[in-house]
Structures are given as structure tokens and as C-alpha cells.
Amino acid sequence: MISKILVPTDGSKAARKAAKYAVEFAKQTSAALTLLSVIDKRFVVSQSIPSVASPTHLIEPIEDYLKQAAESYMEEIEILCKHNNIQSKAIIRSGHPVEVIVKEAEKLKVDLIVMGSHGKSAIKAAFLGSVTIGVIHKEIKIPVLLVRR
Amino acid sequence: MISKILVPTDGSKAARKAAKYAVEFAKQTSAALTLLSVIDKRFVVSQSIPSVASPTHLIEPIEDYLKQAAESYMEEIEILCKHNNIQSKAIIRSGHPVEVIVKEAEKLKVDLIVMGSHGKSAIKAAFLGSVTIGVIHKEIKIPVLLVRR
């Protein structure tokens, strides 16, 4: 019985498609959704490095910017959930996307992870994005539903 | 709306688990299941080759044996479907498993493919089996739900 679904999202077109699929899926199964956006620490550091001696003062504004963006694209899905009477919540975490997705899925005891086949950083020619590949190759017991682009 | 699900199976422990998951899933979504078993032509040929000059006379009995085995393990799932009032049918095809699964999924216009993370030929240490990897790397539009071992 599927009652709790985790939907990792990075705001990309493919992730949006997956989130909308998850909403339809939740309508059919009466499941609740948890939207998860991960602020990728590696990205934040790489953006704040160039030619600055001590870039630490840049990390916080970049993180804030990414958090605001995440709130914004998750809000879009939350509104869609509300319109369809689907219970949902949105959470933002920091860290390595694959590790955080797996950790949150286990912590929240979700029954299913619904995610796009590609995320933001996907190479166009690749059949699967790196975060998706990371999650499906992790040794977890939770089923993963891949929504294709 | 998910109404038609394809469940490829090779009779392995992981495939059985995936099929049972698909039955539970169909109960919740009222979807119909199509069980698909693929007689792997490469396997049949490799089994009939050793030291026989013209091994073609062995291909038929090996195929028959594999078909009987497939019928038997699909019957188990069909009985489970019947007990749960789930519409199901079982089909057997010959060819390359990945190609046949994708072709049948598109031909049958299923909404979802539910499959195990591993099949019969899986290396124990690998996180995903080769047929599963093949299907998820194919450029198809149909979502794939991976059931973990």
C-alpha cells in the first residue's frame, strides 16, 4: 500500500514533469507527497571560489538564493496539490543530492520515490541524469518510479 | 491515470518480488496486469552449441522447456491476480529481453512498467541487473517502477 511518496526536485523541466506525474499518481492512490529540494553544497562552493581569497562570505548569499528558488518551484507543485486535495509538504536540505535523497527517503519511511529520469545537470544525450543514476544504484529497499522526459 | 501495467518476469526471486509488488499496486490502482516472459534467444543458442555440428535440432526442445518454465512461474502470479480480482494476462515472446520488453510496452500502450532491480542473470554484487539497466536506458516515454531486492 503506497501512502507516502518522496518527490525529489531541482526545478528542472524533467523534475517538474515528474512532480506533476506524482500529483496525478497521488490522486489515484490517495498518497501524501513530500517534495524535497537539495541545495547542492558542491555547487555552492564552486560558484563562490573564483579569485576570491576567502570565499566563505559568498556561500551564504548563494545558498539563500538557491533556497528561494527551491521554495518558488516547490510552491508551484504545492498549489497543484492543494487544488487536487492532496496532502503535501515541501522540505529543503543541504548536501550531496543522492545522499540526502536516500537519507530522507529512509528517515521519512516513504513507500516510493518518484523522480525524473533527468535533472538540471543532465547531459542532453544521456538517457539518465547523474542524480537519478546515483539513487537507483544505491542499495535501498524503497522502490523508485522513473518518469521519462 | 494508470490502468495498464507491464510486468516483465524471468522467474527469478527478484522478478517474483516485483510481480507480487505489481499485484499489490494493481489492487490499489485498479489497473490490469500483463505478465511478460521473454525466451532469450541468445541463451537458447548458447545452450545448444557445445560440440554438436548442427545444433538446430536442440533449439526447439530447449525453447519448449523454457516456455513451460515461464508458463509455470507466470501461472503462480495469475492465480494471485485472480484471488485479488485483478485483470491479468500472461504472454511469452522470444528475442532479446530488453528489445522485446520495450517493444511490447509500446505495442500494448501500457502506462507503467513494473520490474525487479535484478533478474536471473544478475551478478550478486551489482545494484541493478543487465535487463533492468537496458530498459531504463532505452529512450521510451513509459515510466518504469523499480522494485528493489
Interface residues (C-beta under 8 A of the other chain):
Chain A: M1 I2 Y21 E24 F25 Q28 T29 L112 S117 F127 L128 I136 H137 K138 E139 I140 K141 I142 P143 V144 L145 L146 V147 R148
Chain B: M1 I2 Y21 E24 F25 Q28 T29 L112 S117 F127 L128 I136 H137 K138 E139 I140 K141 I142 P143 V144 L145 L146 V147 R148
